Amino acid sequence: MGVGQPFLRRSLSPQLGSEEDEPLVIIVDDDASVRAALSELILSAGFRPVSFASTRELLDADTLDAPGCLILDVRMPGESGLHLQRHLADNGNPKPIIFLTGHGDIPMTVEAMKAGAVDFLTKPVRDQTLLDAVTAGIAMDAERRAEAAISRLNIERLETLTQREREVLYEVARGRLNKQIAFDLGISEVTVKAHRSSVMHKMGAASVGELIRAFETLPAQMRQAGAR
């Protein structure tokens, strides 16, 4: 790892109220000296590091659900960094990952990036390059968490709808007009308007556009369920 210019200590977020909310930079490398150097660099930039000697150590710890990103070596004793990336994806945890290795090759890089890695860096790496990747990873994680929170809220709102209101919501999301919905559902257009108004109120939407955007944040299986 290269020695870069001094860094100003940056604020993680003015909104954060506790250490549990702070982005955590998780370092996984079997070389203790690398872990120490990376931790020092991460601290110097105002981020909170935690390090592990293997992917198994990490999986046994209670840190993966914390906000932040991962810095992973590719080749380590036991499971590799690429294996951990696949494991997290399979378990619905798309944690932003920065690969940092002295043993990278083009096929490995392509595999990691196709699977959603933030970056694939080789040792030695410039401090600024690594910190730029960390900043991008933390921002990516924050965006995903915000989207997930909106989705959870809209799922809760969806659960307050009656079956008929869900049917109307699905038809509106398809772009159907009130008279078309009325014909399809065998109800009057006035009733459709009443249901649509109730749906918009319950879903917290001020316009049809907002209602459709809220619908699109729902998991795919919930959106598809409306078709049945």
Accessible surface in RSA format (square Angstrom, percent):
REM  Atomic radii and reference values for relative SASA: ProtOr
REM  Chains: A
REM  Algorithm: Lee & Richards
REM  Probe-radius: 1.40
REM  Slices: 20
REM RES _ NUM      All-atoms   Total-Side   Main-Chain    Non-polar    All polar
REM                ABS   REL    ABS   REL    ABS   REL    ABS   REL    ABS   REL
RES MET A   1    76.63  39.7  28.74  19.0  47.89 114.0  28.47  24.2  48.16  63.8
RES GLY A   2    25.86  31.9   0.00   N/A  25.86  31.9  24.70  67.8   1.16   2.6
RES VAL A   3   149.57  98.4 115.11 104.2  34.46  83.0 116.00 100.8  33.56  91.0
RES GLY A   4    24.85  30.6   0.00   N/A  24.85  30.6  10.14  27.8  14.71  32.9
RES GLN A   5   141.44  79.1 136.22  99.6   5.22  12.4  54.78 116.6  86.67  65.7
RES PRO A   6   127.80  93.1  97.48  88.9  30.31 110.2 108.96  90.0  18.84 117.1
RES PHE A   7    43.20  21.6  17.55  10.9  25.66  66.8  20.77  12.6  22.43  64.2
RES LEU A   8   164.51  91.6 154.71 110.7   9.80  24.6 156.56 110.0   7.95  21.4
RES ARG A   9   174.00  73.1 143.30  73.0  30.70  73.1  63.69  87.0 110.31  66.9
RES ARG A  10    78.93  33.1  68.68  35.0  10.25  24.4  42.48  58.1  36.45  22.1
RES SER A  11    92.99  78.6  57.63  76.9  35.36  81.5  53.65 114.2  39.35  55.1
RES LEU A  12    45.85  25.5  17.50  12.5  28.34  71.3  19.71  13.8  26.14  70.3
RES SER A  13    37.40  31.6  24.41  32.6  12.99  29.9  17.51  37.3  19.89  27.9
RES PRO A  14   124.45  90.7  86.08  78.5  38.36 139.5  96.92  80.0  27.52 171.1
RES GLN A  15   155.86  87.2 127.26  93.0  28.60  68.1  52.18 111.1 103.68  78.6
RES LEU A  16    57.36  31.9  32.03  22.9  25.32  63.7  33.14  23.3  24.21  65.2
RES GLY A  17    73.43  90.5   0.00   N/A  73.43  90.5  38.35 105.2  35.08  78.6
RES SER A  18    49.92  42.2  37.11  49.5  12.81  29.5  41.68  88.8   8.24  11.5
RES GLU A  19   104.53  60.0  97.44  73.7   7.09  16.9  20.04  38.8  84.49  69.0
RES GLU A  20   131.84  75.7 118.01  89.3  13.83  32.9  69.11 133.7  62.73  51.2
RES ASP A  21    70.27  49.2  63.66  63.4   6.61  15.6  11.41  26.8  58.86  58.7
RES GLU A  22    45.41  26.1  45.38  34.3   0.02   0.1   1.59   3.1  43.82  35.8
RES PRO A  23    14.86  10.8  14.86  13.5   0.00   0.0  14.86  12.3   0.00   0.0
RES LEU A  24    11.35   6.3  11.33   8.1   0.02   0.0  11.33   8.0   0.02   0.0
RES VAL A  25     0.00   0.0   0.00   0.0   0.00   0.0   0.00   0.0   0.00   0.0
RES ILE A  26     0.03   0.0   0.03   0.0   0.00   0.0   0.03   0.0   0.00   0.0
RES ILE A  27     0.00   0.0   0.00   0.0   0.00   0.0   0.00   0.0   0.00   0.0
RES VAL A  28     0.47   0.3   0.00   0.0   0.47   1.1   0.00   0.0   0.47   1.3
RES ASP A  29     3.29   2.3   3.29   3.3   0.00   0.0   0.97   2.3   2.31   2.3
RES ASP A  30    66.60  46.7  44.08  43.9  22.52  53.2   7.82  18.4  58.78  58.6
RES ASP A  31    62.86  44.0  56.48  56.2   6.38  15.1  19.42  45.7  43.43  43.3
RES ALA A  32    62.92  57.9  55.00  84.9   7.92  18.0  55.22  77.8   7.69  20.4
RES SER A  33    77.52  65.5  63.59  84.9  13.93  32.1  54.71 116.5  22.81  32.0
RES VAL A  34    32.49  21.4  29.85  27.0   2.64   6.4  32.49  28.2   0.00   0.0
RES ARG A  35    44.57  18.7  44.48  22.7   0.10   0.2   3.32   4.5  41.25  25.0
RES ALA A  36    64.28  59.1  50.87  78.5  13.42  30.5  59.93  84.4   4.36  11.5
RES ALA A  37    38.78  35.7  31.47  48.6   7.31  16.6  36.58  51.5   2.20   5.8
RES LEU A  38     2.12   1.2   2.12   1.5   0.00   0.0   2.12   1.5   0.00   0.0
RES SER A  39    23.69  20.0  23.69  31.6   0.00   0.0  17.98  38.3   5.71   8.0
RES GLU A  40   124.40  71.4 120.85  91.4   3.56   8.5  42.44  82.1  81.96  66.9
RES LEU A  41    13.61   7.6   9.89   7.1   3.71   9.3  13.39   9.4   0.22   0.6
RES ILE A  42     0.00   0.0   0.00   0.0   0.00   0.0   0.00   0.0   0.00   0.0
RES LEU A  43    89.06  49.6  88.15  63.1   0.91   2.3  88.41  62.1   0.65   1.8
RES SER A  44    52.03  44.0  34.87  46.5  17.16  39.5  45.25  96.4   6.78   9.5
RES ALA A  45     0.00   0.0   0.00   0.0   0.00   0.0   0.00   0.0   0.00   0.0
RES GLY A  46     6.68   8.2   0.00   N/A   6.68   8.2   0.61   1.7   6.07  13.6
RES PHE A  47    12.22   6.1   9.52   5.9   2.70   7.0  10.76   6.5   1.46   4.2
RES ARG A  48    61.74  25.9  60.55  30.9   1.19   2.8  29.62  40.5  32.13  19.5
RES PRO A  49    25.42  18.5   8.12   7.4  17.30  62.9   8.16   6.7  17.26 107.3
RES VAL A  50    45.57  30.0  39.34  35.6   6.23  15.0  45.57  39.6   0.00   0.0
RES SER A  51    44.45  37.6  23.96  32.0  20.49  47.2   0.00   0.0  44.45  62.3
RES PHE A  52    23.35  11.7  21.66  13.4   1.70   4.4  23.35  14.2   0.00   0.0
RES ALA A  53    30.12  27.7  27.35  42.2   2.77   6.3  27.35  38.5   2.77   7.3
RES SER A  54    24.81  21.0  24.81  33.1   0.00   0.0  18.48  39.3   6.34   8.9
RES THR A  55     0.84   0.6   0.82   0.8   0.02   0.0   0.00   0.0   0.84   1.3
RES ARG A  56   126.01  52.9 125.85  64.2   0.16   0.4  62.95  86.0  63.05  38.2
RES GLU A  57    83.27  47.8  77.61  58.7   5.66  13.5  35.19  68.1  48.07  39.3
RES LEU A  58     0.00   0.0   0.00   0.0   0.00   0.0   0.00   0.0   0.00   0.0
RES LEU A  59    39.32  21.9  14.29  10.2  25.03  62.9  14.35  10.1  24.97  67.2
RES ASP A  60   106.41  74.5  68.49  68.2  37.93  89.7  31.34  73.8  75.07  74.9
RES ALA A  61    35.29  32.4  15.13  23.3  20.16  45.9  24.12  34.0  11.17  29.6
RES ASP A  62   139.55  97.8 108.67 108.2  30.88  73.0  41.07  96.7  98.48  98.2
RES THR A  63    23.81  16.9  21.81  22.1   2.00   4.8  23.61  31.7   0.20   0.3
RES LEU A  64    23.70  13.2  21.66  15.5   2.05   5.1  21.66  15.2   2.05   5.5
RES ASP A  65   113.57  79.6  99.89  99.4  13.68  32.4  36.15  85.1  77.42  77.2
RES ALA A  66    23.46  21.6  15.53  24.0   7.93  18.0  21.19  29.8   2.27   6.0
RES PRO A  67    28.78  21.0  28.78  26.2   0.00   0.0  28.78  23.8   0.00   0.0
RES GLY A  68     0.72   0.9   0.00   N/A   0.72   0.9   0.00   0.0   0.72   1.6
RES CYS A  69     0.00   0.0   0.00   0.0   0.00   0.0   0.00   0.0   0.00   0.0
RES LEU A  70     0.00   0.0   0.00   0.0   0.00   0.0   0.00   0.0   0.00   0.0
RES ILE A  71     2.28   1.3   1.99   1.5   0.29   0.7   1.99   1.4   0.29   0.8
RES LEU A  72     0.03   0.0   0.00   0.0   0.03   0.1   0.03   0.0   0.00   0.0
RES ASP A  73     8.87   6.2   7.17   7.1   1.69   4.0   0.00   0.0   8.87   8.8
RES VAL A  74     2.04   1.3   2.04   1.8   0.00   0.0   2.04   1.8   0.00   0.0
RES ARG A  75   125.06  52.5 114.88  58.6  10.19  24.3  46.35  63.4  78.71  47.7
RES MET A  76    17.48   9.0   0.00   0.0  17.48  41.6   4.72   4.0  12.75  16.9
RES PRO A  77    93.40  68.1  77.30  70.5  16.10  58.5  89.87  74.2   3.53  22.0
RES GLY A  78    76.01  93.7   0.00   N/A  76.01  93.7  43.14 118.4  32.87  73.6
RES GLU A  79    59.05  33.9  50.25  38.0   8.80  21.0  29.87  57.8  29.18  23.8
RES SER A  80    33.79  28.6  31.35  41.8   2.43   5.6  23.23  49.5  10.56  14.8
RES GLY A  81     0.00   0.0   0.00   N/A   0.00   0.0   0.00   0.0   0.00   0.0
RES LEU A  82    17.19   9.6  16.89  12.1   0.30   0.8  16.89  11.9   0.30   0.8
RES HIS A  83    71.13  38.9  70.85  49.2   0.28   0.7  41.26  42.5  29.87  34.8
RES LEU A  84     0.25   0.1   0.15   0.1   0.10   0.3   0.25   0.2   0.00   0.0
RES GLN A  85    10.25   5.7   8.90   6.5   1.35   3.2   5.63  12.0   4.61   3.5
RES ARG A  86   109.99  46.2 106.84  54.5   3.15   7.5  61.30  83.8  48.68  29.5
RES HIS A  87    66.72  36.5  61.48  42.7   5.23  13.4  35.87  37.0  30.85  35.9
RES LEU A  88     6.83   3.8   6.83   4.9   0.00   0.0   6.83   4.8   0.00   0.0
RES ALA A  89    62.51  57.5  41.33  63.8  21.18  48.2  44.41  62.5  18.10  47.9
RES ASP A  90   123.38  86.4  85.82  85.4  37.56  88.8  28.35  66.7  95.03  94.8
RES ASN A  91    98.85  68.2  66.52  64.3  32.33  77.8  24.47  58.9  74.38  71.9
RES GLY A  92    64.41  79.4   0.00   N/A  64.41  79.4  36.02  98.9  28.38  63.6
RES ASN A  93    33.35  23.0  31.21  30.2   2.14   5.1  15.46  37.2  17.89  17.3
RES PRO A  94    80.20  58.4  69.75  63.6  10.45  38.0  79.01  65.2   1.19   7.4
RES LYS A  95    10.77   5.3   1.19   0.7   9.58  22.8   2.53   2.3   8.24   8.8
RES PRO A  96     0.52   0.4   0.03   0.0   0.49   1.8   0.52   0.4   0.00   0.0
RES ILE A  97     4.42   2.5   4.05   3.0   0.37   0.9   4.05   2.9   0.37   1.0
RES ILE A  98     0.00   0.0   0.00   0.0   0.00   0.0   0.00   0.0   0.00   0.0
RES PHE A  99     0.00   0.0   0.00   0.0   0.00   0.0   0.00   0.0   0.00   0.0
RES LEU A 100     3.46   1.9   3.01   2.2   0.45   1.1   3.01   2.1   0.45   1.2
RES THR A 101     0.00   0.0   0.00   0.0   0.00   0.0   0.00   0.0   0.00   0.0
RES GLY A 102    45.96  56.7   0.00   N/A  45.96  56.7  15.72  43.1  30.24  67.7
RES HIS A 103   106.47  58.2  95.36  66.3  11.11  28.4  57.98  59.8  48.49  56.4
RES GLY A 104    30.61  37.7   0.00   N/A  30.61  37.7   1.87   5.1  28.74  64.4
RES ASP A 105    64.79  45.4  53.32  53.1  11.47  27.1  38.47  90.5  26.32  26.2
RES ILE A 106   137.11  78.0 133.91  99.8   3.20   7.7 135.05  97.2   2.07   5.6
RES PRO A 107    97.34  70.9  85.97  78.4  11.37  41.3  92.80  76.6   4.54  28.2
RES MET A 108    22.52  11.7  18.53  12.3   3.99   9.5  21.77  18.5   0.75   1.0
RES THR A 109    42.45  30.2  42.45  43.0   0.00   0.0  33.62  45.2   8.83  13.3
RES VAL A 110    67.31  44.3  63.75  57.7   3.56   8.6  67.24  58.4   0.07   0.2
RES GLU A 111    75.76  43.5  68.70  52.0   7.06  16.8  37.53  72.6  38.23  31.2
RES ALA A 112     0.00   0.0   0.00   0.0   0.00   0.0   0.00   0.0   0.00   0.0
RES MET A 113    81.61  42.3  67.22  44.5  14.39  34.3  66.85  56.8  14.76  19.6
RES LYS A 114   176.06  85.9 137.05  84.1  39.01  92.9  91.83  82.7  84.23  89.7
RES ALA A 115    56.04  51.5  21.99  33.9  34.05  77.5  34.99  49.3  21.06  55.8
RES GLY A 116    39.91  49.2   0.00   N/A  39.91  49.2  30.81  84.6   9.10  20.4
RES ALA A 117     9.13   8.4   0.00   0.0   9.13  20.8   0.47   0.7   8.66  23.0
RES VAL A 118    25.65  16.9   6.58   6.0  19.07  45.9   8.82   7.7  16.82  45.6
RES ASP A 119    47.92  33.6  47.92  47.7   0.00   0.0   2.32   5.5  45.60  45.5
RES PHE A 120    20.93  10.5   3.91   2.4  17.02  44.3   3.91   2.4  17.02  48.7
RES LEU A 121    16.99   9.5  15.22  10.9   1.78   4.5  16.99  11.9   0.00   0.0
RES THR A 122    75.81  53.9  69.63  70.6   6.18  14.7  38.10  51.2  37.71  57.0
RES LYS A 123    59.67  29.1  41.05  25.2  18.62  44.3  29.95  27.0  29.73  31.7
RES PRO A 124   110.08  80.2  91.34  83.3  18.74  68.1  91.92  75.9  18.16 112.9
RES VAL A 125    11.03   7.3   6.86   6.2   4.16  10.0  11.02   9.6   0.01   0.0
RES ARG A 126   149.39  62.7 143.83  73.3   5.56  13.2  68.62  93.8  80.77  48.9
RES ASP A 127    13.15   9.2  13.11  13.1   0.04   0.1   0.00   0.0  13.15  13.1
RES GLN A 128    62.45  34.9  62.19  45.5   0.25   0.6  25.24  53.7  37.21  28.2
RES THR A 129    46.39  33.0  42.13  42.7   4.26  10.2  31.67  42.5  14.72  22.2
RES LEU A 130     0.00   0.0   0.00   0.0   0.00   0.0   0.00   0.0   0.00   0.0
RES LEU A 131     0.38   0.2   0.18   0.1   0.19   0.5   0.38   0.3   0.00   0.0
RES ASP A 132    78.15  54.7  71.45  71.1   6.71  15.9  27.17  63.9  50.98  50.8
RES ALA A 133     6.03   5.5   0.79   1.2   5.24  11.9   5.59   7.9   0.44   1.2
RES VAL A 134     0.00   0.0   0.00   0.0   0.00   0.0   0.00   0.0   0.00   0.0
RES THR A 135    57.36  40.8  56.16  56.9   1.20   2.9  55.59  74.7   1.77   2.7
RES ALA A 136    46.83  43.1  36.16  55.8  10.67  24.3  43.91  61.8   2.92   7.7
RES GLY A 137     0.00   0.0   0.00   N/A   0.00   0.0   0.00   0.0   0.00   0.0
RES ILE A 138    23.22  13.2  22.31  16.6   0.91   2.2  22.31  16.1   0.91   2.5
RES ALA A 139    59.62  54.8  48.40  74.7  11.22  25.5  55.13  77.6   4.49  11.9
RES MET A 140    62.50  32.4  57.88  38.3   4.62  11.0  59.66  50.7   2.84   3.8
RES ASP A 141     9.37   6.6   9.37   9.3   0.00   0.0   0.00   0.0   9.37   9.3
RES ALA A 142    57.31  52.7  47.87  73.9   9.44  21.5  52.21  73.5   5.10  13.5
RES GLU A 143   108.46  62.3 101.32  76.7   7.14  17.0  36.60  70.8  71.86  58.7
RES ARG A 144    79.52  33.4  74.77  38.1   4.74  11.3  32.54  44.5  46.98  28.5
RES ARG A 145    91.78  38.5  86.84  44.3   4.94  11.8  44.14  60.3  47.64  28.9
RES ALA A 146    54.83  50.4  45.77  70.6   9.05  20.6  53.53  75.4   1.30   3.4
RES GLU A 147    98.55  56.6  93.42  70.7   5.12  12.2  41.65  80.6  56.89  46.4
RES ALA A 148    43.12  39.7  35.28  54.5   7.84  17.8  42.38  59.7   0.74   2.0
RES ALA A 149    44.04  40.5  38.41  59.3   5.63  12.8  39.25  55.3   4.79  12.7
RES ILE A 150    90.60  51.6  89.13  66.4   1.46   3.5  90.60  65.2   0.00   0.0
RES SER A 151    20.16  17.0  20.16  26.9   0.00   0.0  13.36  28.5   6.80   9.5
RES ARG A 152   139.47  58.6 138.02  70.4   1.45   3.5  62.98  86.1  76.49  46.4
RES LEU A 153    79.40  44.2  76.64  54.8   2.76   6.9  78.79  55.3   0.61   1.6
RES ASN A 154     5.69   3.9   5.69   5.5   0.00   0.0   0.00   0.0   5.69   5.5
RES ILE A 155    34.61  19.7  34.61  25.8   0.00   0.0  34.61  24.9   0.00   0.0
RES GLU A 156   106.32  61.0 102.30  77.4   4.02   9.6  37.78  73.1  68.54  56.0
RES ARG A 157    74.08  31.1  72.19  36.8   1.89   4.5  13.29  18.2  60.79  36.8
RES LEU A 158    12.16   6.8  12.16   8.7   0.00   0.0  12.16   8.5   0.00   0.0
RES GLU A 159   110.40  63.4  86.06  65.1  24.34  57.9  28.56  55.2  81.84  66.8
RES THR A 160    80.80  57.5  59.37  60.2  21.42  51.1  67.44  90.6  13.35  20.2
RES LEU A 161    10.95   6.1   0.00   0.0  10.95  27.5   0.00   0.0  10.95  29.5
RES THR A 162    70.99  50.5  62.84  63.7   8.15  19.4  69.29  93.1   1.71   2.6
RES GLN A 163   118.89  66.5 109.86  80.3   9.03  21.5  57.39 122.2  61.49  46.6
RES ARG A 164    83.32  35.0  80.20  40.9   3.12   7.4  22.07  30.2  61.25  37.1
RES GLU A 165    10.89   6.3  10.89   8.2   0.00   0.0   0.11   0.2  10.79   8.8
RES ARG A 166    85.68  36.0  82.92  42.3   2.76   6.6  20.89  28.6  64.79  39.3
RES GLU A 167    51.02  29.3  48.37  36.6   2.64   6.3  17.80  34.4  33.22  27.1
RES VAL A 168     0.17   0.1   0.17   0.2   0.00   0.0   0.17   0.1   0.00   0.0
RES LEU A 169     2.51   1.4   2.51   1.8   0.00   0.0   2.51   1.8   0.00   0.0
RES TYR A 170    43.42  20.3  43.32  24.6   0.10   0.3  19.40  14.6  24.02  29.6
RES GLU A 171    17.27   9.9  17.27  13.1   0.00   0.0   0.33   0.6  16.94  13.8
RES VAL A 172     6.83   4.5   4.84   4.4   1.99   4.8   4.91   4.3   1.93   5.2
RES ALA A 173    26.33  24.2   3.11   4.8  23.22  52.8   3.88   5.5  22.45  59.5
RES ARG A 174   127.38  53.5  89.38  45.6  38.01  90.5  26.66  36.4 100.72  61.0
RES GLY A 175    56.59  69.8   0.00   N/A  56.59  69.8  31.68  86.9  24.91  55.8
RES ARG A 176    72.66  30.5  61.37  31.3  11.29  26.9   9.48  13.0  63.18  38.3
RES LEU A 177   104.88  58.4 102.28  73.2   2.60   6.5 104.88  73.7   0.00   0.0
RES ASN A 178    21.64  14.9  17.13  16.6   4.51  10.9   3.79   9.1  17.85  17.3
RES LYS A 179   132.30  64.5 125.04  76.7   7.26  17.3  68.52  61.7  63.78  67.9
RES GLN A 180    65.01  36.4  60.81  44.4   4.21  10.0  16.86  35.9  48.15  36.5
RES ILE A 181     0.20   0.1   0.20   0.2   0.00   0.0   0.20   0.1   0.00   0.0
RES ALA A 182     9.50   8.7   8.25  12.7   1.25   2.8   8.42  11.9   1.09   2.9
RES PHE A 183   175.67  87.9 154.40  95.6  21.27  55.3 162.68  98.6  12.99  37.2
RES ASP A 184    64.42  45.1  29.12  29.0  35.30  83.5  18.60  43.8  45.82  45.7
RES LEU A 185    37.46  20.9  20.06  14.4  17.40  43.7  24.67  17.3  12.78  34.4
RES GLY A 186    68.13  84.0   0.00   N/A  68.13  84.0  36.89 101.2  31.24  70.0
RES ILE A 187    39.15  22.3  20.79  15.5  18.37  44.3  30.39  21.9   8.76  23.8
RES SER A 188    61.47  51.9  46.18  61.6  15.29  35.2  50.52 107.6  10.94  15.3
RES GLU A 189    73.93  42.4  68.40  51.7   5.53  13.2  20.16  39.0  53.77  43.9
RES VAL A 190   115.31  75.9 114.40 103.6   0.90   2.2 114.40  99.4   0.90   2.5
RES THR A 191    50.16  35.7  47.02  47.7   3.14   7.5  26.24  35.2  23.92  36.2
RES VAL A 192     0.00   0.0   0.00   0.0   0.00   0.0   0.00   0.0   0.00   0.0
RES LYS A 193   110.25  53.8 104.82  64.3   5.43  12.9  52.70  47.4  57.55  61.3
RES ALA A 194    62.04  57.0  46.86  72.3  15.18  34.5  56.34  79.3   5.70  15.1
RES HIS A 195    42.41  23.2  42.03  29.2   0.38   1.0  31.51  32.5  10.90  12.7
RES ARG A 196    72.23  30.3  72.23  36.8   0.00   0.0   0.23   0.3  72.01  43.6
RES SER A 197    71.37  60.3  63.57  84.8   7.81  18.0  29.75  63.3  41.63  58.3
RES SER A 198    35.13  29.7  27.49  36.7   7.64  17.6  25.09  53.4  10.04  14.1
RES VAL A 199     0.24   0.2   0.24   0.2   0.00   0.0   0.24   0.2   0.00   0.0
RES MET A 200    33.24  17.2  33.02  21.8   0.22   0.5  23.61  20.1   9.62  12.8
RES HIS A 201   153.67  84.0 133.76  93.0  19.91  50.9  89.96  92.7  63.71  74.1
RES LYS A 202    66.44  32.4  51.24  31.4  15.20  36.2  42.12  37.9  24.32  25.9
RES MET A 203     1.54   0.8   0.00   0.0   1.54   3.7   0.00   0.0   1.54   2.0
RES GLY A 204    48.44  59.7   0.00   N/A  48.44  59.7  22.65  62.2  25.79  57.8
RES ALA A 205    12.84  11.8   0.81   1.2  12.03  27.4   2.96   4.2   9.88  26.2
RES ALA A 206    88.63  81.5  52.50  81.0  36.14  82.2  61.90  87.2  26.74  70.8
RES SER A 207    48.73  41.2  44.55  59.5   4.18   9.6  40.76  86.8   7.96  11.2
RES VAL A 208    53.61  35.3  50.56  45.8   3.04   7.3  50.56  43.9   3.04   8.3
RES GLY A 209    31.94  39.4   0.00   N/A  31.94  39.4  26.31  72.2   5.64  12.6
RES GLU A 210    68.98  39.6  64.50  48.8   4.48  10.7  16.88  32.6  52.10  42.5
RES LEU A 211     0.27   0.1   0.27   0.2   0.00   0.0   0.27   0.2   0.00   0.0
RES ILE A 212    46.78  26.6  46.65  34.8   0.13   0.3  46.78  33.7   0.00   0.0
RES ARG A 213   143.89  60.4 141.76  72.3   2.13   5.1  66.82  91.3  77.07  46.7
RES ALA A 214    12.95  11.9   8.66  13.4   4.29   9.8  12.01  16.9   0.94   2.5
RES PHE A 215    21.84  10.9  21.84  13.5   0.00   0.0  21.84  13.2   0.00   0.0
RES GLU A 216   107.59  61.8  90.44  68.4  17.15  40.8  30.95  59.9  76.64  62.6
RES THR A 217    50.63  36.0  34.15  34.6  16.48  39.3  42.54  57.1   8.09  12.2
RES LEU A 218     2.80   1.6   0.82   0.6   1.98   5.0   0.82   0.6   1.98   5.3
RES PRO A 219    39.41  28.7  27.65  25.2  11.75  42.7  39.40  32.5   0.01   0.0
RES ALA A 220    44.43  40.9  39.27  60.6   5.17  11.8  39.27  55.3   5.17  13.7
RES GLN A 221   122.35  68.4 117.29  85.7   5.06  12.0  56.66 120.6  65.69  49.8
RES MET A 222    64.20  33.2  53.58  35.5  10.62  25.3  55.64  47.3   8.56  11.3
RES ARG A 223    76.41  32.1  74.43  37.9   1.98   4.7  10.49  14.3  65.92  40.0
RES GLN A 224   109.85  61.4 104.45  76.3   5.40  12.9  37.61  80.0  72.24  54.8
RES ALA A 225    44.48  40.9  35.10  54.2   9.38  21.3  35.44  49.9   9.04  23.9
RES GLY A 226    29.43  36.3   0.00   N/A  29.43  36.3  18.31  50.2  11.12  24.9
RES ALA A 227    65.28  60.0  31.78  49.0  33.50  76.2  33.75  47.5  31.54  83.5
RES ARG A 228   212.47  89.2 152.72  77.9  59.74 142.2 106.43 145.5 106.03  64.3
END  Absolute sums over single chains surface
CHAIN  1 A    12350.5       9881.8       2468.8       7049.1       5301.4
END  Absolute sums over all chains
TOTAL         12350.5       9881.8       2468.8       7049.1       5301.4
